Structures are given as C-alpha cells and as structure tokens.
C-alpha cells in the first residue's frame, strides 16, 4: 500500500485506518524478556541468586509440586462440598436436594467430621421438608446421620420417628439394620419405636430366609451398640440374636470380611450368649463364634495393616468368650506385636487386658504395649487405665511395676483422680489389683486409696459389680475393719434384693461373694461365719439354676467354712452330683485343690463315691498337665475322702519332691 493511498484513506476514514493498523501490529506471544517474575509459579520458577535467599544444597519440600495432591473439585455429588464450606463459603443449595443427595451429603459430613451447626440446621430443615416424599432406604440413612451427629432436634426427631413407623412394614433387613444403627444413640430411643423395630426384625428372620450374610452380620453389629437395655428389651434382643446365629450358620461365612466377622463375635460375647461361665448358652451362638474363629485364621496379617485396632477388639472378645482357639491366638498375638506401634491408647489397653486374661503374658509383647502407652499416655481414659492395669498386673512383677504402679498407667490415674472413676472402671481396677503378683510395689497403697474413694458410693454399683468387689477384697484384705464391714454389709443387702427375683443374679456372682467372704480372716471380719450362713438361701437358688462346673467348684470351696447344718449338706449334695457329671470340664490344676477341700469336708460329711471316682479318673487322664511332684497331693486327699488306696495311680514324677 503506497503512502498516497494511506494518506487518502486517513483523510476519509481516520478511525478505520487506526483500527486496521492496530490489528496488524498485535502480538499474540510475549517473549521471555517481557515476562515478569511475579507471573511465574512460585514453586517452579528459577530463583535469582542476587535477589532470593535460596540455598541449593538443602532440601526444599515446598518446591516439590509433583508430590502435592491433585486439586479436588469444588463439588461433591453435584453440590458444593460441605467439607470445604468453611473455607469457600457460599450457598449449599439445600433447597434443591432430594432425599438421596441429603443422605449422601450428611454421611459425607460425618466422614469428614464436619459439625458446623449452620450446615446441620439446614440439613434438618430440608429433611423435615421432604419427609413425606422420603422412602427407605434413604429414610433410614438420614435418620442415622442425625443420630450419629448427635443433632437432637425435637421437631426432626418426632417427624422422622412418625415417618419411620409409617414405613416400617416395608423395611427389609438392610433397612432395619441401618435403623437399629441409629438407635445406638440413646437420645433417639423415644417411646416404643426400638421395640417395634426389634419385633419387625424378628418377624423378618422367622418368615423369610433370603437375607445375605453381610446383612445379617450388619444387624448383629447394630445390636452390639444397643447395650445396655432394660430387661424387657434385653430378652427380645437375646431372642433376636438366637435367630441371627441360626441364619448365619446357614450362610457362607467366608463372604464376610475380617472386620465384620470380629464385630459379630464381639456382639455375641458382649450380650453373654458366648461365655466361659454361661451354662445355658445357645448352641447356635457358640457354634457360630467357633466357625467365625476358624474363618479368621490366616486373615489377620493383611487386615492388621489397615485396621490394627480391630485386633484389640478380637483379643478382648476371645478372652471374654472363652474361645480358646490356639492357632488363632498365636496368630493374633504375633500380629499384635507387629502393629502395636500403630494402635491407639484405648486399643492397646484393651489388647493388654484380653491377652493377659488368656494367660499369654509374654514379656516381649507387653514391652511393646508399654512403649506405646508411654507415647500415648495423655490419650488414656478412665476405662483405658483400668483395662491396662488389669492386663499389666497379671504379668511378672518387673513389668507390672514398670508400666502401672511406677509407670504411665499409675501416673495417668493420679492425674485424672481416683474419685472420678465410674462404677465399671472402679470394679475393673480393683479386680486387676487383686491379681497383681505378691509383693508388687504400690499395689496395696493404690487399692487402699481406691477403696477409700469408692466405699461411700457403693449404692451406685450394681449387684454384679459389688460381688466382683467382694471377690477382689478377698485377695487385697484391707486393714481398716470398718470399711471392710460396711462394704460387705452393702454387698449382702444388694445381693439379697437382686436374688429375690430368681435369675437376676447369675450363679458365678454368688460364688464370687462367697469366695470373698471365705477369704477374710476372723480377725478382720469376726462375724464371717454368720455372714456365710446367711448366704445359704442364695447358694441354693444358684445351684438349682445348674451353673457351670467351675462355678460349682467355687461354691463347694466356700461351703467348707460353713458350719454343719442340713441346708449346707443339701447344697453339698447338689454340688457333688453336678461335679461328678461334668468333671471332664475341669482342668487338672482345678481338681487338685478340690480334692483337698473334699478331704476337709470328710470329717463332717460323707463324700459320694461317685464324685471320688470321677475325679480320680480325670486326674489320671490329665496327670501330665500338672507339674512334677503335684499329683501326690490329690492322691492323699482322695484317700482321706474315702477312696481306696491306689485308686489314683502315682508315677515316679508324681511323688513328693
């Protein structure tokens, strides 16, 4: 374009020419020389040595941008993510949520631990607004989310309980399981809705057989969180667990994961359907727990890497339920030692209690537990301290003193204060102190301080807990006679009230009370014989309920100190008949003291020959379970009880050393 033409165009169209020139001179690429340092990414820019204080020889994790997590989207399930609402703000668009979205976002807040009242109040408002259009399973999930968040809104609770009752007839087993999980919060157990849910679940199990193993196991786990319950509901839960056990035995248990399997076993043990002391336990419940224990074998190693705390629950369950699966115990103890450094303080305390109760007080394992407790001492609660003390005090003296009386557990107890212990923690701690090795430092001092802090509020304890305290005092033997007398007065009064309703107090607790009384000396408790005589009616009730053989042996040991009477002889006859029938359930270590008690009774009571022969037969079978030089005591005692000489054959290892 010539200059003359440009001049003519500029004269006629000045604005168009300027626009065209600007367009021709536009540059779409900025050369490096024009780039400023401020526009570069601060993590990947090249530092200028004369301006920035950058030391090249050091590591700079703040510049390792490739290690950062990818930027998460701003939305979740199509709505603004409530987990990031505190940072980003803005509207949540709650008014546009349907029931599915509301259930998912509420669970999202639970998972991310979002407790913002503004968010939950909006969720509650929207939940009430759409409740008439909400059906299962969304209805159950929304109700469970508010229960787990502990968001107690009376209007919301009333509205949803009414809707749940209206739709209860259409619930399937997975829906009922979620519904029962919500009732884990006691605040949400209004009126009779829990009982109606339990009745509906019972009907589903009685009349339908299409439930999957996962749904049955989930229902068991939900029932575990309902404990404790009133006696009426407790009977209904026990009946429901019987049906669940029978249904699970017909399913393929290998479909259950290790976590679900552990929770099912924990449920049956917690409700008392599986226990070493339970004589009327459901065969289905016991068979199910043993089948689940066999399924767990070989699966703990991989599961412990992701969920180490579940191993603590399993240890406590196996110990409480008396599930002596040796191979599973060996695998469990090994994996506990491997993952103890990742466990929480509460789980370490539970694992120590469970492993110690099983008799596996291995120093290396408890050293690992102790190191973890030293690291997480400030996380220990009252119940955790009681459990840890009960576990470590069963170990050798050096371990018990290092981690309890002179270690983190004792220090934490003193920080929290013995007067703040609740009933369960107090009973558990006293029981642990009573099992400490003889001569352990600080045990008597701690037990005395604990008894002084708790004996003024004994009325707050249940009858079962008071019986455990009485048994513990039989070993601890406090020096203050007034405290001891007041304690046993309260225990016997409460036990008498409890046994007025037959079946309320289990026989093993009566045996604990008798054992605690009989262990006291006449100088500490001068009226011991009178107190024991007053317990004869309760002992008769306990024996008529057919207790376990171990409990019967404990009652017989106590009856040795009773003055001779017709009631005592009648109780001894019942004990003898029961032990003679179930002598195979006794260990050799239990039978040796039993024979000595029978020898003591032989002066005032004729020992049945059937019982003598049964004990001699079982001791002959289990002789190698005893240490050398022990069986001669049983042979001598049986002869004193009326057995012929040579009834129990002795070997050279069995003679007195």
LOKOL-259671 format. One line per 4 residues: their letters; for each residue z, y, x of C-alpha. Coordinates in nm, 2 decimals. Example, Ala and Ser with C-alpha at 12.3 -4.5 7.8 and 13.67 -1.06 7.14 Angstrom:
AS = 0.78 -0.45 1.23  0.71 -0.11 1.37
END
This chain:
XXXX = 0.00 0.00 0.00  -0.11 0.33 0.16  0.11 0.63 0.19  -0.11 0.83 -0.05
XXXX = -0.07 0.58 -0.33  0.30 0.57 -0.27  0.33 0.94 -0.30  0.12 0.95 -0.62
XXXX = 0.35 0.67 -0.77  0.66 0.85 -0.67  0.54 1.16 -0.83  0.45 0.99 -1.16
XXXX = 0.71 0.71 -1.18  1.00 0.80 -0.95  1.27 0.56 -1.09  1.04 0.25 -1.09
XXXX = 0.94 0.30 -0.73  1.30 0.33 -0.62  1.39 0.01 -0.81  1.10 -0.18 -0.65
XXXX = 1.19 -0.07 -0.30  1.55 -0.17 -0.35  1.43 -0.51 -0.47  1.21 -0.56 -0.17
XXXX = 1.49 -0.47 0.07  1.76 -0.70 -0.10  1.91 -0.96 0.14  2.04 -1.29 0.00
XXXX = 2.20 -1.41 0.32  2.48 -1.24 0.50  2.46 -1.31 0.88  2.77 -1.42 1.07
XXXX = 2.81 -1.08 1.22  2.87 -0.94 0.87  3.13 -1.19 0.77  3.49 -1.08 0.78
XXXX = 3.78 -1.29 0.89  3.96 -1.23 0.57  3.69 -1.41 0.37  3.72 -1.73 0.56
XXXX = 3.95 -2.01 0.46  4.28 -1.97 0.63  4.31 -2.34 0.71  3.97 -2.39 0.88
XXXX = 3.90 -2.06 1.04  3.87 -2.03 1.42  4.17 -1.84 1.55  4.11 -1.53 1.77
XXXX = 4.33 -1.57 2.08  4.39 -1.20 2.12  4.50 -1.15 1.76  4.66 -1.47 1.63
XXXX = 4.96 -1.63 1.78  4.82 -1.98 1.79  4.93 -2.25 2.03  4.66 -2.51 2.06
XXXX = 4.88 -2.77 2.24  5.11 -2.81 1.93  5.05 -2.99 1.61  4.97 -2.78 1.31
XXXX = 5.01 -2.98 0.99  4.94 -2.66 0.78  4.58 -2.67 0.90  4.52 -3.03 0.82
XXXX = 4.34 -2.96 0.49  4.20 -3.31 0.47  4.54 -3.45 0.41  4.61 -3.25 0.10
XXXX = 4.60 -3.40 -0.24  4.29 -3.31 -0.44  4.33 -3.03 -0.68  4.44 -3.17 -1.02
XXXX = 4.26 -3.05 -1.33  4.43 -2.78 -1.53  4.43 -3.00 -1.84  4.58 -3.33 -1.95
XXXX = 4.43 -3.53 -2.24  4.22 -3.23 -2.32  4.51 -2.98 -2.35  4.69 -2.76 -2.09
XXXX = 4.90 -2.98 -1.88  5.27 -2.93 -1.99  5.39 -3.05 -1.64  5.24 -2.73 -1.49
XXXX = 5.32 -2.50 -1.78  5.60 -2.34 -1.58  5.35 -2.23 -1.31  5.05 -2.14 -1.51
XXXX = 5.19 -2.03 -1.84  4.97 -1.96 -2.13  4.94 -2.14 -2.47  4.98 -2.51 -2.51
XXXX = 4.77 -2.51 -2.83  5.03 -2.73 -3.00  4.89 -2.63 -3.34  4.57 -2.83 -3.26
XXXX = 4.74 -3.15 -3.15  4.72 -3.47 -3.36  4.98 -3.75 -3.36  4.82 -3.94 -3.07
XXXX = 4.80 -3.63 -2.85  5.15 -3.53 -2.93  5.29 -3.87 -2.84  5.10 -3.88 -2.51
XXXX = 5.19 -3.53 -2.40  5.56 -3.59 -2.50  5.56 -3.90 -2.28  5.39 -3.70 -2.01
XXXX = 5.68 -3.45 -2.01  5.93 -3.74 -1.99  5.75 -3.89 -1.69  5.73 -3.56 -1.51
XXXX = 6.09 -3.47 -1.61  5.99 -3.15 -1.79  6.29 -3.04 -2.00  6.17 -2.69 -2.09
XXXX = 6.32 -2.60 -2.43  6.02 -2.39 -2.52  5.79 -2.69 -2.48  6.01 -2.93 -2.67
XXXX = 6.08 -2.69 -2.95  5.70 -2.65 -3.01  5.66 -3.03 -3.00  5.94 -3.07 -3.25
XXXX = 5.78 -2.81 -3.48  5.44 -2.98 -3.46  5.59 -3.33 -3.51  5.75 -3.22 -3.83
XXXX = 5.43 -3.05 -3.95  5.22 -3.36 -3.92  5.48 -3.63 -4.00  5.32 -3.71 -4.34
XXXX = 4.99 -3.79 -4.16  5.16 -3.99 -3.88  5.15 -4.37 -3.88  5.25 -4.65 -3.65
XXXX = 5.25 -4.68 -3.35  5.23 -4.30 -3.29  5.53 -4.25 -3.53  5.75 -4.47 -3.31
XXXX = 5.63 -4.33 -2.98  5.70 -3.97 -3.09  6.05 -4.07 -3.22  6.12 -4.25 -2.89
XXXX = 6.01 -3.95 -2.68  6.25 -3.71 -2.85  6.53 -3.97 -2.82  6.47 -4.02 -2.45
XXXX = 6.46 -3.64 -2.40  6.79 -3.62 -2.59  6.64 -3.34 -2.81  6.87 -3.35 -3.10
XXXX = 6.72 -3.16 -3.39  6.88 -3.25 -3.72  6.57 -3.15 -3.92  6.34 -3.35 -3.70
XXXX = 6.58 -3.65 -3.70  6.61 -3.65 -4.08  6.24 -3.61 -4.13  6.14 -3.89 -3.89
XXXX = 6.41 -4.14 -4.00  6.28 -4.10 -4.36  5.92 -4.15 -4.25  6.01 -4.45 -4.03
XXXX = 6.20 -4.60 -4.32  5.90 -4.54 -4.54  5.66 -4.72 -4.30  5.90 -4.99 -4.17
XXXX = 5.73 -5.26 -4.39  5.41 -5.22 -4.19  5.56 -5.24 -3.84  5.45 -5.52 -3.62
XXXX = 5.67 -5.65 -3.33  5.54 -5.39 -3.07  5.61 -5.11 -3.31  5.97 -5.24 -3.38
XXXX = 6.02 -5.27 -3.00  5.94 -4.90 -2.95  6.16 -4.81 -3.25  6.45 -5.01 -3.10
XXXX = 6.40 -4.84 -2.76  6.46 -4.50 -2.93  6.79 -4.63 -3.07  6.91 -4.66 -2.71
XXXX = 7.03 -4.30 -2.76  7.35 -4.33 -2.97  7.29 -3.99 -3.13  6.98 -4.12 -3.31
XXXX = 7.16 -4.42 -3.47  7.20 -4.25 -3.81  7.32 -4.43 -4.12  7.19 -4.79 -4.16
XXXX = 6.84 -4.75 -4.00  6.93 -4.96 -3.70  7.05 -5.24 -3.92  6.73 -5.22 -4.12
XXXX = 6.52 -5.23 -3.80  6.71 -5.54 -3.68  6.66 -5.71 -4.02  6.29 -5.64 -4.02
XXXX = 6.26 -5.78 -3.66  6.44 -6.09 -3.77  6.20 -6.14 -4.06  5.90 -6.10 -3.83
XXXX = 6.03 -6.37 -3.60  6.12 -6.61 -3.88  5.80 -6.59 -4.08  5.54 -6.51 -3.81
XXXX = 5.45 -6.68 -3.49  5.17 -6.46 -3.35  5.38 -6.24 -3.11  5.28 -6.22 -2.75
XXXX = 5.52 -6.30 -2.47  5.51 -5.93 -2.35  5.61 -5.80 -2.69  5.89 -6.05 -2.72
XXXX = 6.02 -5.96 -2.38  6.00 -5.59 -2.45  6.21 -5.64 -2.76  6.47 -5.81 -2.56
XXXX = 6.48 -5.52 -2.31  6.52 -5.28 -2.60  6.82 -5.48 -2.74  6.98 -5.47 -2.40
XXXX = 7.01 -5.09 -2.42  7.19 -5.11 -2.76  7.51 -5.24 -2.62  7.78 -5.18 -2.72
XXXX = 7.76 -5.21 -3.10  8.00 -5.26 -3.39  8.10 -5.62 -3.47  7.87 -5.64 -3.78
XXXX = 7.56 -5.53 -3.59  7.66 -5.73 -3.29  7.64 -6.05 -3.49  7.30 -5.96 -3.61
XXXX = 7.18 -5.88 -3.26  7.31 -6.22 -3.13  7.12 -6.39 -3.41  6.80 -6.20 -3.33
XXXX = 6.83 -6.29 -2.96  6.85 -6.66 -3.05  6.52 -6.62 -3.23  6.37 -6.44 -2.94
XXXX = 6.48 -6.71 -2.70  6.32 -6.98 -2.91  6.00 -6.78 -2.95  5.98 -6.71 -2.57
XXXX = 6.02 -7.08 -2.49  5.70 -7.15 -2.68  5.50 -6.89 -2.48  5.35 -6.89 -2.13
XXXX = 5.63 -6.73 -1.93  5.40 -6.68 -1.62  5.23 -6.40 -1.81  5.55 -6.18 -1.77
XXXX = 5.58 -5.97 -1.46  5.89 -5.98 -1.24  6.03 -5.66 -1.38  6.00 -5.78 -1.74
XXXX = 6.15 -6.12 -1.65  6.45 -5.96 -1.49  6.51 -5.74 -1.79  6.50 -6.04 -2.03
XXXX = 6.75 -6.23 -1.82  6.98 -5.92 -1.80  6.97 -5.89 -2.18  7.09 -6.24 -2.25
XXXX = 7.36 -6.22 -1.98  7.48 -5.88 -2.10  7.52 -5.99 -2.46  7.71 -6.30 -2.34
XXXX = 7.47 -6.57 -2.46  7.44 -6.69 -2.10  7.77 -6.71 -1.91  7.96 -6.95 -1.69
XXXX = 8.25 -6.91 -1.93  8.07 -6.95 -2.26  8.10 -7.29 -2.42  7.91 -7.23 -2.74
XXXX = 7.61 -7.07 -2.58  7.27 -7.12 -2.74  7.08 -7.39 -2.56  6.76 -7.19 -2.61
XXXX = 6.91 -6.89 -2.44  7.03 -7.10 -2.14  6.70 -7.29 -2.11  6.51 -6.96 -2.13
XXXX = 6.70 -6.80 -1.85  6.67 -7.11 -1.63  6.29 -7.12 -1.70  6.26 -6.75 -1.61
XXXX = 6.46 -6.80 -1.29  6.22 -7.07 -1.19  5.92 -6.84 -1.27  6.07 -6.57 -1.05
XXXX = 6.09 -6.79 -0.74  5.83 -6.68 -0.48  5.76 -6.34 -0.65  6.04 -6.13 -0.53
XXXX = 5.89 -6.02 -0.20  5.60 -5.83 -0.34  5.80 -5.69 -0.63  6.07 -5.56 -0.40
XXXX = 5.83 -5.34 -0.21  5.76 -5.13 -0.52  6.09 -5.18 -0.72  6.38 -5.25 -0.48
XXXX = 6.64 -5.15 -0.74  6.54 -5.44 -0.96  6.68 -5.69 -0.71  7.02 -5.54 -0.76
XXXX = 7.00 -5.60 -1.14  6.89 -5.95 -1.07  7.18 -6.02 -0.84  7.43 -5.89 -1.09
XXXX = 7.26 -6.09 -1.37  7.26 -6.42 -1.18  7.62 -6.38 -1.08  7.75 -6.28 -1.42
XXXX = 7.55 -6.56 -1.60  7.64 -6.83 -1.36  7.28 -6.91 -1.28  7.32 -7.09 -0.95
XXXX = 6.96 -7.14 -0.86  7.00 -7.19 -0.49  6.64 -7.13 -0.39  6.61 -6.81 -0.59
XXXX = 6.94 -6.69 -0.45  6.83 -6.75 -0.09  6.50 -6.56 -0.16  6.69 -6.28 -0.33
XXXX = 6.95 -6.24 -0.05  6.68 -6.23 0.21  6.47 -5.96 0.03  6.79 -5.76 -0.04
XXXX = 6.85 -5.74 0.33  6.49 -5.63 0.39  6.48 -5.35 0.13  6.84 -5.23 0.13
XXXX = 6.74 -4.91 0.31  6.52 -4.80 0.02  6.77 -4.87 -0.26  6.98 -4.61 -0.44
XXXX = 7.35 -4.59 -0.40  7.41 -4.73 -0.75  7.18 -5.03 -0.68  7.35 -5.11 -0.35
XXXX = 7.69 -5.12 -0.52  7.55 -5.35 -0.80  7.39 -5.58 -0.54  7.70 -5.60 -0.33
XXXX = 7.91 -5.69 -0.64  7.66 -5.96 -0.75  7.61 -6.12 -0.41  7.98 -6.12 -0.34
XXXX = 8.06 -6.29 -0.67  7.81 -6.56 -0.59  8.01 -6.64 -0.27  7.74 -6.52 -0.03
XXXX = 7.94 -6.27 0.18  7.71 -6.27 0.47  7.82 -6.01 0.73  7.47 -5.90 0.82
XXXX = 7.37 -5.83 0.46  7.69 -5.64 0.39  7.65 -5.44 0.71  7.31 -5.33 0.58
XXXX = 7.46 -5.24 0.24  7.74 -5.05 0.41  7.49 -4.84 0.62  7.31 -4.74 0.31
XXXX = 7.63 -4.65 0.13  7.72 -4.43 0.43  7.39 -4.25 0.40  7.41 -4.21 0.02
XXXX = 7.79 -4.17 -0.02  7.76 -3.85 -0.23  7.55 -4.03 -0.49  7.82 -4.28 -0.58
XXXX = 7.97 -4.25 -0.92  8.29 -4.39 -1.05  8.15 -4.72 -1.17  7.94 -4.75 -0.85
XXXX = 8.26 -4.71 -0.64  8.44 -4.98 -0.85  8.15 -5.22 -0.81  8.11 -5.16 -0.44
XXXX = 8.48 -5.21 -0.38  8.47 -5.53 -0.58  8.19 -5.66 -0.36  8.30 -5.55 -0.02
XXXX = 8.67 -5.65 -0.07  8.56 -6.01 -0.11  8.42 -6.00 0.25  8.62 -6.05 0.57
XXXX = 8.90 -5.80 0.65  8.70 -5.61 0.90  8.41 -5.55 0.66  8.64 -5.47 0.37
XXXX = 8.84 -5.21 0.57  8.54 -5.05 0.73  8.35 -4.97 0.41  8.62 -4.95 0.14
XXXX = 8.97 -4.85 0.25  8.87 -4.67 0.56  8.50 -4.61 0.47  8.27 -4.43 0.23
XXXX = 8.38 -4.60 -0.09  8.75 -4.51 -0.05  8.67 -4.16 0.06  8.44 -4.11 -0.24
XXXX = 8.71 -4.24 -0.48  8.96 -3.99 -0.35  8.70 -3.71 -0.38  8.63 -3.80 -0.75
XXXX = 9.00 -3.86 -0.82  9.16 -4.18 -0.95  9.27 -4.01 -1.26  8.91 -3.95 -1.36
XXXX = 8.83 -4.32 -1.37  8.74 -4.46 -1.71  8.86 -4.79 -1.85  8.57 -5.00 -1.72
XXXX = 8.59 -4.86 -1.37  8.97 -4.89 -1.35  8.96 -5.26 -1.46  8.68 -5.34 -1.22
XXXX = 8.85 -5.16 -0.93  9.18 -5.34 -0.99  9.01 -5.67 -1.01  8.84 -5.60 -0.68
XXXX = 9.16 -5.50 -0.51  9.33 -5.82 -0.63  9.06 -6.02 -0.45  9.10 -5.84 -0.11
XXXX = 9.18 -6.06 0.19  9.55 -6.08 0.27  9.68 -5.80 0.50  9.38 -5.57 0.44
XXXX = 9.48 -5.21 0.53  9.53 -4.97 0.24  9.48 -5.22 -0.05  9.84 -5.20 -0.18
XXXX = 9.85 -4.82 -0.15  9.53 -4.78 -0.34  9.64 -5.03 -0.60  9.97 -4.86 -0.65
XXXX = 9.81 -4.52 -0.69  9.56 -4.66 -0.93  9.82 -4.83 -1.14  10.03 -4.51 -1.15
XXXX = 9.73 -4.31 -1.27  9.64 -4.55 -1.54  9.95 -4.71 -1.68  10.03 -4.41 -1.90
XXXX = 9.70 -4.45 -2.08  9.69 -4.83 -2.13  9.64 -4.78 -2.50  9.29 -4.66 -2.42
XXXX = 9.20 -5.01 -2.28  9.06 -5.29 -2.49  9.24 -5.63 -2.52  8.99 -5.79 -2.28
XXXX = 9.04 -5.52 -2.02  9.42 -5.54 -2.05  9.40 -5.92 -1.99  9.20 -5.86 -1.67
XXXX = 9.46 -5.61 -1.56  9.73 -5.86 -1.62  9.55 -6.12 -1.40  9.50 -5.86 -1.13
XXXX = 9.87 -5.78 -1.13  9.95 -6.14 -1.07  9.79 -6.10 -0.72  9.89 -5.74 -0.65
XXXX = 10.25 -5.77 -0.77  10.36 -5.40 -0.78  10.71 -5.33 -0.66  10.80 -5.10 -0.94
XXXX = 10.96 -5.32 -1.21  10.95 -5.06 -1.48  10.57 -5.01 -1.45  10.52 -5.39 -1.45
XXXX = 10.73 -5.44 -1.76  10.57 -5.16 -1.95  10.22 -5.29 -1.86  10.29 -5.64 -1.98
XXXX = 10.46 -5.51 -2.30  10.15 -5.32 -2.38  9.92 -5.61 -2.29  10.10 -5.86 -2.50
XXXX = 10.12 -5.63 -2.80  9.75 -5.55 -2.80  9.66 -5.92 -2.74  9.87 -6.02 -3.04
XXXX = 9.69 -5.77 -3.26  9.35 -5.89 -3.14  9.42 -6.26 -3.18  9.53 -6.21 -3.54
XXXX = 9.16 -6.22 -3.61  9.06 -6.56 -3.47  8.76 -6.54 -3.25  8.80 -6.18 -3.15
XXXX = 8.95 -6.26 -2.81  8.78 -6.53 -2.60  9.00 -6.81 -2.46  8.94 -6.71 -2.10
XXXX = 9.11 -6.38 -2.15  9.42 -6.56 -2.29  9.41 -6.77 -1.97  9.39 -6.46 -1.76
XXXX = 9.70 -6.32 -1.93  9.89 -6.65 -1.88  9.79 -6.66 -1.52  9.91 -6.30 -1.46
XXXX = 10.25 -6.37 -1.62  10.30 -6.70 -1.44  10.22 -6.55 -1.10  10.50 -6.30 -1.13
XXXX = 10.84 -6.37 -0.97  11.16 -6.39 -1.17  11.30 -6.10 -0.96  11.01 -5.87 -1.06
XXXX = 10.99 -6.00 -1.42  11.32 -6.16 -1.52  11.21 -6.24 -1.87  10.89 -6.42 -1.76
XXXX = 10.98 -6.75 -1.94  11.04 -6.57 -2.27  10.71 -6.39 -2.24  10.53 -6.71 -2.17
XXXX = 10.69 -6.88 -2.46  10.57 -6.60 -2.69  10.21 -6.68 -2.59  10.21 -7.04 -2.72
XXXX = 10.05 -6.95 -3.06  9.77 -6.76 -2.88  9.72 -7.06 -2.65  9.70 -7.29 -2.94
XXXX = 9.43 -7.08 -3.10  9.24 -7.06 -2.77  9.25 -7.44 -2.72  9.13 -7.51 -3.08
XXXX = 8.82 -7.30 -3.01  8.71 -7.55 -2.74  8.70 -7.33 -2.43  8.52 -7.43 -2.11
XXXX = 8.68 -7.68 -1.88  8.76 -7.42 -1.62  8.95 -7.21 -1.87  9.13 -7.52 -1.99
XXXX = 9.25 -7.59 -1.64  9.38 -7.23 -1.60  9.57 -7.27 -1.92  9.72 -7.60 -1.80
XXXX = 9.83 -7.44 -1.48  10.02 -7.18 -1.68  10.18 -7.44 -1.91  10.36 -7.59 -1.61
XXXX = 10.60 -7.29 -1.61  10.66 -7.31 -1.98  11.00 -7.46 -2.10  10.97 -7.80 -2.25
XXXX = 10.90 -7.79 -2.63  10.69 -7.97 -2.89  10.44 -7.68 -2.90  10.40 -7.70 -2.53
XXXX = 10.35 -8.08 -2.53  10.09 -8.04 -2.81  9.90 -7.79 -2.61  9.91 -8.01 -2.30
XXXX = 9.77 -8.30 -2.50  9.48 -8.09 -2.61  9.42 -7.97 -2.25  9.43 -8.33 -2.12
XXXX = 9.18 -8.45 -2.38  8.94 -8.17 -2.31  8.96 -8.20 -1.93  8.92 -8.58 -1.94
XXXX = 8.59 -8.54 -2.14  8.45 -8.27 -1.92  8.59 -8.34 -1.58  8.24 -8.36 -1.44
XXXX = 8.21 -7.98 -1.48  8.50 -7.92 -1.23  8.45 -7.87 -0.86  8.65 -8.07 -0.61
XXXX = 8.83 -7.76 -0.50  8.95 -7.70 -0.86  9.06 -8.06 -0.92  9.30 -8.08 -0.62
XXXX = 9.54 -7.81 -0.75  9.50 -7.96 -1.10  9.64 -8.30 -0.98  9.93 -8.12 -0.82
XXXX = 10.01 -7.94 -1.15  9.99 -8.28 -1.33  10.24 -8.42 -1.08  10.48 -8.14 -1.15
XXXX = 10.45 -8.20 -1.53  10.51 -8.57 -1.49  10.88 -8.52 -1.48  10.89 -8.39 -1.84
XXXX = 10.56 -8.51 -1.99  10.36 -8.83 -1.98  10.03 -8.76 -1.82  9.75 -8.96 -2.01
XXXX = 9.60 -9.23 -1.80  9.25 -9.14 -1.92  9.29 -8.80 -1.75  9.42 -8.95 -1.43
XXXX = 9.13 -9.20 -1.41  8.87 -8.93 -1.49  9.00 -8.70 -1.21  9.02 -8.99 -0.96
XXXX = 8.66 -9.09 -1.04  8.53 -8.74 -1.00  8.72 -8.68 -0.68  8.58 -9.00 -0.54
XXXX = 8.23 -8.87 -0.61  8.28 -8.52 -0.48  8.51 -8.61 -0.18  8.26 -8.46 0.07
XXXX = 8.27 -8.12 -0.09  8.63 -8.09 0.04  8.74 -8.01 0.39  8.87 -8.29 0.60
XXXX = 9.24 -8.36 0.55  9.25 -8.23 0.19  9.19 -8.53 -0.04  9.52 -8.69 0.06
XXXX = 9.70 -8.42 -0.15  9.51 -8.53 -0.46  9.58 -8.90 -0.40  9.95 -8.83 -0.35
XXXX = 9.97 -8.61 -0.67  9.78 -8.87 -0.88  10.03 -9.14 -0.78  10.31 -8.91 -0.88
XXXX = 10.14 -8.85 -1.21  10.13 -9.22 -1.29  9.82 -9.36 -1.11  9.84 -9.69 -0.93
XXXX = 9.85 -9.69 -0.55  9.50 -9.69 -0.42  9.33 -9.55 -0.73  9.18 -9.28 -0.52
XXXX = 9.05 -9.44 -0.20  9.10 -9.24 0.12  8.88 -9.24 0.42  8.99 -9.16 0.78
XXXX = 8.87 -8.80 0.73  9.08 -8.76 0.42  9.42 -8.84 0.58  9.67 -8.57 0.66
X = 9.59 -8.39 0.99
END
